[in-house]
Amino acid sequence: MTMRFIPREKLGKKARRLLDREGRNEWGLSPVTRRVESKKKYSRKKKSHADDEAWDFV
């Protein structure tokens, strides 16, 4: 059986949702703008030298 063209208005709700879903694309990455944090800005999350194992002289 061949698929005949049916106007979108005459399609059922499930068929319209399926048609809409096929038209949408998945983003390969997050669409949120990504920017590099400034190195001049103070960050509490940064690891301090006291926690670094290379500085332990035991």
TIRONU-866566 format. One record per residue (C-alpha): x, y, z; residue in one letter; residue number from 0. Coordinates in pm, 1 decimal. Layout:
BEGIN
+----------+----------+----------+------+------+
|        X |        Y |        Z | keti | tipa |
+----------+----------+----------+------+------+
|        X |        Y |        Z |    a |  NUM |
...
+----------+----------+----------+------+------+
//
This chain:
BEGIN
+----------+----------+----------+------+------+
|        X |        Y |        Z | keti | tipa |
+----------+----------+----------+------+------+
|      0.0 |      0.0 |      0.0 |    m |    0 |
|    141.7 |    337.3 |    -96.7 |    t |    1 |
|    135.5 |    630.7 |    138.8 |    m |    2 |
|    -93.0 |    905.2 |     14.7 |    r |    3 |
|    -51.1 |   1270.3 |    108.0 |    f |    4 |
|   -278.5 |   1370.6 |    392.6 |    i |    5 |
|   -291.2 |   1734.1 |    506.0 |    p |    6 |
|   -147.8 |   1791.0 |    850.8 |    r |    7 |
|   -478.6 |   1933.7 |    975.6 |    e |    8 |
|   -653.3 |   1603.8 |    899.1 |    k |    9 |
|   -394.4 |   1385.5 |   1072.1 |    l |   10 |
|   -461.0 |   1249.6 |   1417.2 |    g |   11 |
|   -277.8 |   1381.0 |   1720.5 |    k |   12 |
|    -34.4 |   1086.1 |   1736.8 |    k |   13 |
|     41.7 |   1108.8 |   1365.1 |    a |   14 |
|    106.8 |   1483.9 |   1391.4 |    r |   15 |
|    340.1 |   1432.3 |   1687.6 |    r |   16 |
|    528.2 |   1160.9 |   1495.8 |    l |   17 |
|    558.7 |   1388.8 |   1192.5 |    l |   18 |
|    686.4 |   1676.6 |   1410.8 |    d |   19 |
|    936.3 |   1449.8 |   1585.7 |    r |   20 |
|   1081.7 |   1335.8 |   1251.6 |    e |   21 |
|   1137.0 |   1697.7 |   1148.7 |    g |   22 |
|   1332.8 |   1785.5 |   1461.5 |    r |   23 |
|   1706.5 |   1729.5 |   1490.7 |    n |   24 |
|   1904.8 |   1626.6 |   1794.1 |    e |   25 |
|   2177.6 |   1868.5 |   1893.8 |    w |   26 |
|   2525.2 |   1717.4 |   1885.5 |    g |   27 |
|   2627.9 |   1948.8 |   2167.0 |    l |   28 |
|   2461.6 |   2173.7 |   2420.0 |    s |   29 |
|   2321.2 |   2487.3 |   2254.3 |    p |   30 |
|   2418.4 |   2693.4 |   2559.3 |    v |   31 |
|   2696.8 |   2937.9 |   2480.6 |    t |   32 |
|   3026.5 |   2811.4 |   2611.6 |    r |   33 |
|   3300.7 |   3052.8 |   2707.7 |    r |   34 |
|   3635.6 |   3021.6 |   2877.7 |    v |   35 |
|   3656.2 |   3146.1 |   3235.2 |    e |   36 |
|   3889.3 |   3442.6 |   3285.8 |    s |   37 |
|   4218.5 |   3345.9 |   3450.2 |    k |   38 |
|   4223.7 |   3679.7 |   3632.8 |    k |   39 |
|   3900.3 |   3600.4 |   3812.0 |    k |   40 |
|   3927.7 |   3455.3 |   4164.9 |    y |   41 |
|   3792.2 |   3103.2 |   4193.4 |    s |   42 |
|   3735.6 |   2922.5 |   4524.2 |    r |   43 |
|   3712.8 |   2591.8 |   4338.5 |    k |   44 |
|   4078.7 |   2605.9 |   4232.0 |    k |   45 |
|   4307.5 |   2357.1 |   4397.2 |    k |   46 |
|   4549.5 |   2524.5 |   4639.2 |    s |   47 |
|   4922.3 |   2453.5 |   4655.7 |    h |   48 |
|   4878.4 |   2310.4 |   5006.5 |    a |   49 |
|   4668.0 |   2026.4 |   4862.5 |    d |   50 |
|   4917.1 |   1947.9 |   4587.9 |    d |   51 |
|   5117.2 |   1629.2 |   4652.4 |    e |   52 |
|   5424.5 |   1764.9 |   4473.7 |    a |   53 |
|   5470.9 |   2016.8 |   4757.1 |    w |   54 |
|   5471.9 |   1757.4 |   5037.8 |    d |   55 |
|   5825.9 |   1723.4 |   5177.0 |    f |   56 |
|   5775.7 |   1456.4 |   5440.8 |    v |   57 |
+----------+----------+----------+------+------+
//
